[in-house]
Amino acid sequence: MRLSELCSKEIINLENGEKMGNSGYIDLIFDEQSGKIEYILVPGKFRFLSFGIKNYIQIPWDSIKRIGPDIIIIETERQIYVNK
């Protein structure tokens, strides 16, 4: 599967039923030593007073339960918010 194919999928968290949206953009974070994917980085929700700051959610790769044709299903309580 190509990274561009992941970008078009909707992300749903089974833990709380949250629809994390259709990302449109996904980045991968790798472990430099092993080359394994550690996290996926997806755009977070828009915050009104965060001008010029992009919010991202870092989701652990091992929390992905299923990648289907239209959806990525994750199950995690631990989401790390990153500002760039």
DSSP file (Angstrom, degrees, kcal/mol; ACC not computed):
  #  RESIDUE AA STRUCTURE BP1 BP2  ACC     N-H-->O    O-->H-N    N-H-->O    O-->H-N    TCO  KAPPA ALPHA  PHI   PSI    X-CA   Y-CA   Z-CA
    1    1 A M              0   0    0      0, 0.0     2,-0.2     0, 0.0     3,-0.0   0.000 360.0 360.0 360.0 139.1    0.0    0.0    0.0
    2    2 A R    >>  -     0   0    0      1,-0.1     4,-1.3     0, 0.0     3,-0.8  -0.583 360.0-120.2 -90.5 153.9    1.2    3.5   -0.9
    3    3 A L  H 3> S+     0   0    0      1,-0.3     4,-1.6    -2,-0.2     3,-0.2   0.862 113.8  60.0 -59.2 -37.1    1.3    6.4    1.5
    4    4 A S  H 3> S+     0   0    0      1,-0.2     4,-0.6     2,-0.2    -1,-0.3   0.812 101.2  54.7 -63.5 -29.4   -1.0    8.3   -0.9
    5    5 A E  H X4 S+     0   0    0     -3,-0.8     3,-0.6     1,-0.2    -1,-0.2   0.856 105.2  52.7 -71.7 -34.8   -3.6    5.6   -0.5
    6    6 A L  H >< S+     0   0    0     -4,-1.3     3,-1.5    -3,-0.2    -2,-0.2   0.857 100.3  63.8 -64.9 -34.9   -3.6    6.0    3.3
    7    7 A C  H 3< S+     0   0    0     -4,-1.6    17,-2.0     1,-0.3    -1,-0.2   0.759  98.0  53.8 -63.9 -25.9   -4.2    9.7    3.0
    8    8 A S  T << S+     0   0    0     -4,-0.6    -1,-0.3    -3,-0.6     2,-0.2   0.479  90.5  98.4 -89.3  -0.9   -7.6    9.2    1.4
    9    9 A K  S <  S-     0   0    0     -3,-1.5    14,-1.0    -4,-0.2     2,-0.3  -0.607  72.6-122.9 -92.5 147.2   -9.0    7.0    4.2
   10   10 A E  E     -Ab  22  71A   0     60,-2.2    62,-3.2    -2,-0.2     2,-0.5  -0.625  24.4-138.3 -81.9 144.5  -11.2    8.1    7.1
   11   11 A I  E     -Ab  21  72A   0     10,-1.8     9,-2.6    -2,-0.3    10,-0.6  -0.926  20.6-177.5-112.9 126.5   -9.8    7.4   10.6
   12   12 A I  E     -Ab  19  73A   0     60,-2.5    62,-3.0    -2,-0.5     2,-0.6  -0.977  17.9-145.0-124.0 134.3  -12.1    6.0   13.3
   13   13 A N  E  >  - b   0  74A   0      5,-2.6     4,-1.7    -2,-0.4     5,-0.4  -0.883   4.8-164.3 -99.6 117.7  -11.1    5.3   17.0
   14   14 A L  T  4 S+     0   0    0     60,-3.5    61,-0.2    -2,-0.6    -1,-0.1   0.755  82.3  70.5 -69.9 -24.8  -12.9    2.3   18.4
   15   15 A E  T  4 S+     0   0    0     59,-0.3    -1,-0.2     1,-0.2    60,-0.1   0.906 124.7   3.0 -60.7 -44.0  -11.9    3.3   22.0
   16   16 A N  T  4 S-     0   0    0     -3,-0.3    -1,-0.2    60,-0.2    -2,-0.2   0.360  96.8-114.3-126.6   3.2  -14.2    6.3   22.1
   17   17 A G     <  +     0   0    0     -4,-1.7     2,-0.2     1,-0.2    -3,-0.2   0.582  59.1 160.3  74.7   9.9  -16.0    6.2   18.7
   18   18 A E        -     0   0    0     -5,-0.4    -5,-2.6     1,-0.1     2,-0.8  -0.444  38.7-140.5 -71.6 132.4  -14.4    9.4   17.6
   19   19 A K  E     -A   12   0A   0     -7,-0.2    -7,-0.2    -2,-0.2     3,-0.1  -0.843  13.3-167.9 -89.3 113.0  -14.3   10.2   13.9
   20   20 A M  E     -     0   0A   0     -9,-2.6    -8,-0.2    -2,-0.8    -1,-0.1   0.427  40.4-119.7 -87.5   2.2  -10.8   11.6   13.4
   21   21 A G  E     -A   11   0A   0    -10,-0.6   -10,-1.8     1,-0.1     2,-0.9  -0.058  35.4 -54.9  92.5 169.9  -11.8   12.8   10.0
   22   22 A N  E     -A   10   0A   0    -12,-0.2   -12,-0.2     1,-0.2   -15,-0.1  -0.810  54.9-154.2 -86.9 107.2  -10.6   12.2    6.5
   23   23 A S        -     0   0    0    -14,-1.0    -1,-0.2    -2,-0.9   -15,-0.1   0.857  10.6-169.1 -61.2 -44.6   -7.0   13.1    6.9
   24   24 A G  S    S+     0   0    0    -17,-2.0     2,-0.3   -15,-0.3    -1,-0.2   0.213  76.8  49.9  71.9 -20.8   -6.0   14.2    3.4
   25   25 A Y        +     0   0    0    -18,-0.2     2,-0.4   -19,-0.1   -21,-0.0  -0.953  62.9 170.6-150.9 127.3   -2.4   14.1    4.8
   26   26 A I        -     0   0    0     -2,-0.3     2,-0.3    16,-0.1    16,-0.2  -0.998   8.6-169.6-135.6 139.9   -0.6   11.4    6.7
   27   27 A D  E     -D   41   0B   0     14,-2.1    14,-3.2    -2,-0.4     2,-0.4  -0.926  15.3-136.0-124.3 154.7    3.0   11.2    7.6
   28   28 A L  E     -D   40   0B   0     -2,-0.3     2,-0.5    12,-0.2    12,-0.2  -0.885   5.0-152.0-112.8 142.2    4.9    8.3    9.1
   29   29 A I  E     -D   39   0B   0     10,-2.6     9,-3.2    -2,-0.4    10,-1.5  -0.967  19.7-162.2-113.9 123.5    7.5    8.4   11.9
   30   30 A F  E     -D   37   0B   0     -2,-0.5     2,-0.6     7,-0.3     7,-0.2  -0.696  25.1-114.7-105.3 153.4   10.1    5.6   11.8
   31   31 A D     >  -     0   0    0      5,-2.7     4,-2.6    -2,-0.3     5,-0.2  -0.793  26.8-146.5 -79.5 122.2   12.5    4.1   14.3
   32   32 A E  T  4 S+     0   0    0     -2,-0.6    -1,-0.1     1,-0.2    -2,-0.0   0.816  92.4  47.2 -64.0 -31.7   15.9    5.1   12.9
   33   33 A Q  T  4 S+     0   0    0      1,-0.1    -1,-0.2     3,-0.1    -2,-0.0   0.935 125.8  23.5 -77.2 -47.7   17.5    1.9   14.2
   34   34 A S  T  4 S-     0   0    0      2,-0.1    -2,-0.2     0, 0.0    -1,-0.1   0.710  91.4-131.8 -94.8 -21.9   15.0   -0.8   13.1
   35   35 A G     <  +     0   0    0     -4,-2.6     2,-0.2     1,-0.3    -3,-0.1   0.524  59.2 139.8  81.1   4.8   13.3    1.0   10.2
   36   36 A K        -     0   0    0     -5,-0.2    -5,-2.7     1,-0.1     2,-0.4  -0.526  61.2-106.1 -82.8 150.2    9.9    0.1   11.6
   37   37 A I  E     +D   30   0B   0     -7,-0.2    -7,-0.3    -2,-0.2     3,-0.1  -0.613  38.1 174.6 -74.2 128.5    7.0    2.5   11.6
   38   38 A E  E     +     0   0B   0     -9,-3.2    23,-3.1    -2,-0.4    24,-0.4   0.806  60.3   4.4-100.6 -42.3    6.3    3.8   15.1
   39   39 A Y  E     -DE  29  60B   0    -10,-1.5   -10,-2.6    21,-0.3     2,-0.4  -0.958  54.7-137.2-142.0 155.4    3.6    6.4   14.6
   40   40 A I  E     -DE  28  59B   0     19,-2.5    19,-2.9    -2,-0.3     2,-0.6  -0.940  22.6-147.0-108.2 144.5    1.3    7.9   12.0
   41   41 A L  E     +DE  27  58B   0    -14,-3.2   -14,-2.1    -2,-0.4    17,-0.2  -0.951  22.1 174.4-115.4 118.5    0.9   11.6   12.1
   42   42 A V  E     - E   0  57B   0     15,-2.4    15,-3.4    -2,-0.6   -16,-0.1  -0.902  39.2 -92.1-124.1 151.9   -2.4   13.1   11.1
   43   43 A P  E     - E   0  56B   0      0, 0.0    13,-0.3     0, 0.0     3,-0.1  -0.361  43.2-139.6 -61.5 137.6   -3.8   16.6   11.1
   44   44 A G        -     0   0    0     11,-3.5    11,-0.2     1,-0.2     2,-0.1  -0.228  34.6 -69.3 -86.4-177.9   -5.6   17.5   14.4
   45   45 A K        -     0   0    0      1,-0.1    -1,-0.2    -2,-0.1     2,-0.1  -0.447  58.8 -96.9 -74.7 148.2   -8.8   19.5   14.7
   46   46 A F        -     0   0    0     -2,-0.1     2,-0.5    -3,-0.1    -1,-0.1  -0.403  33.0-154.6 -66.4 133.6   -8.7   23.2   14.0
   47   47 A R    >   -     0   0    0      3,-0.2     3,-1.4    -2,-0.1    -1,-0.0  -0.957  11.9-139.7-111.7 131.0   -8.3   25.4   17.1
   48   48 A F  T 3  S+     0   0    0     -2,-0.5    -1,-0.1     1,-0.3     3,-0.0   0.861  97.1  41.0 -59.5 -42.7   -9.6   28.9   16.7
   49   49 A L  T 3  S+     0   0    0      1,-0.2     2,-0.5     2,-0.1    -1,-0.3   0.128  87.4  95.6 -97.8  22.0   -6.8   30.8   18.5
   50   50 A S    X   -     0   0    0     -3,-1.4     3,-1.4     3,-0.1     2,-0.2  -0.495  56.2-177.6-109.7  63.6   -3.8   28.9   17.1
   51   51 A F  T 3  S-     0   0    0     -2,-0.5     3,-0.1     1,-0.3    -2,-0.1  -0.415  71.5  -0.1 -65.1 127.2   -2.9   31.1   14.2
   52   52 A G  T 3  S+     0   0    0     -2,-0.2     2,-0.6     1,-0.2    -1,-0.3   0.393 106.1 111.6  77.8  -4.6    0.0   29.7   12.2
   53   53 A I    <   -     0   0    0     -3,-1.4     2,-0.5    30,-0.0    -1,-0.2  -0.902  55.7-152.0-106.4 124.3    0.3   26.7   14.4
   54   54 A K        -     0   0    0     -2,-0.6    30,-2.5    -3,-0.1     2,-0.4  -0.813   9.3-147.7 -95.2 131.6   -0.6   23.3   12.9
   55   55 A N  E     - F   0  83B   0     -2,-0.5   -11,-3.5    28,-0.2     2,-0.3  -0.835  17.9-177.4-100.7 134.0   -1.9   20.7   15.3
   56   56 A Y  E     -EF  43  82B   0     26,-2.9    26,-2.9    -2,-0.4     2,-0.5  -0.919  20.8-137.0-127.7 154.2   -1.2   17.0   14.6
   57   57 A I  E     -EF  42  81B   0    -15,-3.4   -15,-2.4    -2,-0.3     2,-0.7  -0.960  12.9-149.7-112.5 127.5   -2.1   13.8   16.3
   58   58 A Q  E     -EF  41  80B   0     22,-3.4    22,-1.8    -2,-0.5   -17,-0.2  -0.869  17.0-169.8 -98.1 113.0    0.6   11.2   16.7
   59   59 A I  E     -E   40   0B   0    -19,-2.9   -19,-2.5    -2,-0.7    20,-0.1  -0.904  25.9-115.5-109.2 126.2   -1.1    7.7   16.7
   60   60 A P  E >   -E   39   0B   0      0, 0.0     3,-1.7     0, 0.0   -21,-0.3  -0.350  18.1-134.8 -60.6 135.3    0.9    4.6   17.6
   61   61 A W  G >  S+     0   0    0    -23,-3.1     3,-1.6     1,-0.3   -22,-0.1   0.852 103.5  60.8 -59.9 -36.2    1.3    2.3   14.7
   62   62 A D  G 3  S+     0   0    0    -24,-0.4    -1,-0.3     1,-0.3   -23,-0.1   0.577  92.2  67.8 -72.4  -6.4    0.5   -0.7   16.9
   63   63 A S  G <  S+     0   0    0     -3,-1.7    12,-2.2    11,-0.1     2,-0.5   0.538  73.5 105.8 -87.3  -6.3   -3.0    0.8   17.7
   64   64 A I  E <   +C   74   0A   0     -3,-1.6    10,-0.3    -4,-0.2     3,-0.1  -0.631  43.6 176.7 -74.9 121.8   -4.1    0.3   14.1
   65   65 A K  E     -     0   0A   0      8,-2.9     2,-0.3    -2,-0.5     9,-0.2   0.816  62.3  -0.6 -94.6 -37.4   -6.5   -2.6   14.1
   66   66 A R  E     -C   73   0A   0      7,-1.6     7,-3.0     2,-0.0     2,-0.6  -0.982  49.0-155.7-157.2 140.6   -7.6   -2.7   10.4
   67   67 A I  E     +C   72   0A   0     -2,-0.3     5,-0.2     5,-0.2   -61,-0.0  -0.964  28.6 177.0-118.1 112.1   -7.0   -0.8    7.2
   68   68 A G        -     0   0    0      3,-3.1    -2,-0.0    -2,-0.6   -59,-0.0  -0.318  47.5 -85.1-103.1-172.6   -9.9   -1.2    4.8
   69   69 A P  S    S+     0   0    0      0, 0.0     3,-0.1     0, 0.0    -1,-0.0   0.812 124.4  11.4 -65.6 -29.6  -10.7    0.2    1.4
   70   70 A D  S    S+     0   0    0      1,-0.1   -60,-2.2   -61,-0.1     2,-0.3   0.466 124.3  47.6-124.4  -5.6  -12.2    3.4    2.8
   71   71 A I  E     -b   10   0A   0    -62,-0.3    -3,-3.1   -49,-0.0     2,-0.5  -0.972  53.8-147.8-145.8 149.2  -11.3    3.5    6.5
   72   72 A I  E     -bC  11  67A   0    -62,-3.2   -60,-2.5    -2,-0.3     2,-0.6  -0.990  22.2-156.0-115.4 122.3   -8.5    3.0    9.0
   73   73 A I  E     +bC  12  66A   0     -7,-3.0    -8,-2.9    -2,-0.5    -7,-1.6  -0.880  16.4 177.0-103.4 123.6   -9.7    1.6   12.4
   74   74 A I  E     -bC  13  64A   0    -62,-3.0   -60,-3.5    -2,-0.6   -59,-0.3  -0.823  19.0-158.9-118.9 161.2   -7.6    2.4   15.4
   75   75 A E        +     0   0    0    -12,-2.2     2,-0.3    -2,-0.3   -62,-0.1  -0.841  38.5 125.7-141.7 102.8   -8.0    1.5   19.1
   76   76 A T        -     0   0    0     -2,-0.3   -60,-0.2     1,-0.1   -61,-0.2  -0.992  43.6-164.6-157.1 146.2   -6.1    3.7   21.5
   77   77 A E  S    S+     0   0    0     -2,-0.3     2,-0.9     1,-0.1    -1,-0.1   0.669  80.4  79.0 -95.3 -27.2   -6.5    5.9   24.5
   78   78 A R        +     0   0    0      2,-0.0     2,-0.5   -18,-0.0    -1,-0.1  -0.736  52.6 160.8 -95.3 105.1   -3.1    7.5   24.1
   79   79 A Q        -     0   0    0     -2,-0.9     2,-0.6   -20,-0.1   -20,-0.2  -0.983  26.2-149.0-118.8 131.0   -3.0   10.2   21.4
   80   80 A I  E     -F   58   0B   0    -22,-1.8   -22,-3.4    -2,-0.5     2,-0.5  -0.884   7.5-146.0-104.6 126.0   -0.1   12.6   21.5
   81   81 A Y  E     -F   57   0B   0     -2,-0.6     2,-0.4   -24,-0.2   -24,-0.2  -0.799  17.6-170.3 -93.7 129.1   -0.9   16.1   20.2
   82   82 A V  E     -F   56   0B   0    -26,-2.9   -26,-2.9    -2,-0.5     2,-0.4  -0.956   9.9-150.7-121.3 134.5    2.1   17.8   18.4
   83   83 A N  E      F   55   0B   0     -2,-0.4   -28,-0.2   -28,-0.2   -30,-0.0  -0.888 360.0 360.0-105.1 136.6    2.3   21.4   17.4
   84   84 A K              0   0    0    -30,-2.5   -29,-0.1    -2,-0.4    -1,-0.1   0.315 360.0 360.0-129.3 360.0    4.4   22.4   14.4
